[in-house]
């Protein structure tokens, strides 16, 4: 007699874990950091990371010098937001008016 159990199974190959760099990165540097993962899988992870808000696309585009797709820069949202906050603090300190010295 067949009995059914409620075990979670997934069909197909087990999912690969992707390691994202801490700073800004391109897909090419992501491929270098994850040698056992297919380039298409990495692009899919970047796309889903952008959609979920985990990754941020930097406005700067790097020219590759050859025909093909341009190299976009990405960053983890947590590190990008921390860098932006630190830059804002530094700019606020630099532009803060200083009190004139009284003699």
N, C-alpha and C positions, 0 to 999 in steps of 0.2 A: 504494500500500500504506500502511495506517495504522500508524504507530508510536506507542507510548505512552511518555511521559516521566514521570518522578516529580517533578512540580512541584507545590508546595503552592498550591492555589487555594481561595478561600472564595467561597461563593455569596452574592450579595446586595450590599447597600451596604457600603462600607468603614466600619469601626468609628470612632466619634467618640472623641476623647480628652477626658476630664473633668478639669478643674482644681479641686482641693479647696483651700479656704482653710486657712491655717495655724492659726488659732484655732478657737473653737467656731463652728458655723454651723448654720443651718436649711436646709431644702430650698428655701425662698424665696430665701435669700441665695445658694445654690448655683445656682439658675436665673439670678439676676442676674449671677453671675460667668461663666457659660457661656451666652451668648445664642444660639449657633447649635445648641444641643443641646436635644432634646425633654425636657419635664418627666418623662415616663414613663421615658426612658432614664436620667435622673439618679436617679430613685427606685430603679430596678433596680440601678444602680451602688452606691447607698447600701446596699441590701439585701445585695448580694454582698460589699461591703466589711465589713459587720457579721458576716456568716457566716464570712469568711476571717480576721477579727481585725485587719484594716487600720484599721477605724473603730471607735469606741467611742460608744455611746449614753449621753448624759449623763442622769442621773436627773431633772433638772429639766425640766418641761413648761411651755412658754409658752402662755398663753391668747391666742387670736387675737381674741376679742371677738365673733366671729360664729359662726354655725352651720357645722359642717364638722369636718374633722380637726384635732386640736391640732398645734401646732408643736413637734416634738421637736428637741432640740439634739444635734448630733453633733460629734465631734472626731477628728482623726487619732490613732491609738493611740500613735504615737511622741511627739507633742507632749503628749498627755494624761498619759502615764506620766512624762514629764519634769516636768510641772507638779506632779503628785502627789508626786514625789520631792522637789522643791524646797520644797513646803509642809510635808512631813514634817520636812525639815531645819530649816526656820524654826521650826516648833512645838517641835522638840527643843531648839533654842537658847533659845527663850523660856521653856520650862518647866524648863530645867536649873537645879539648885540652885547658887547662888553661894556661894563660900567666904566665911565671915565675915572681915572685915578685922581683922587683929591690930594692936594699937597698942603 
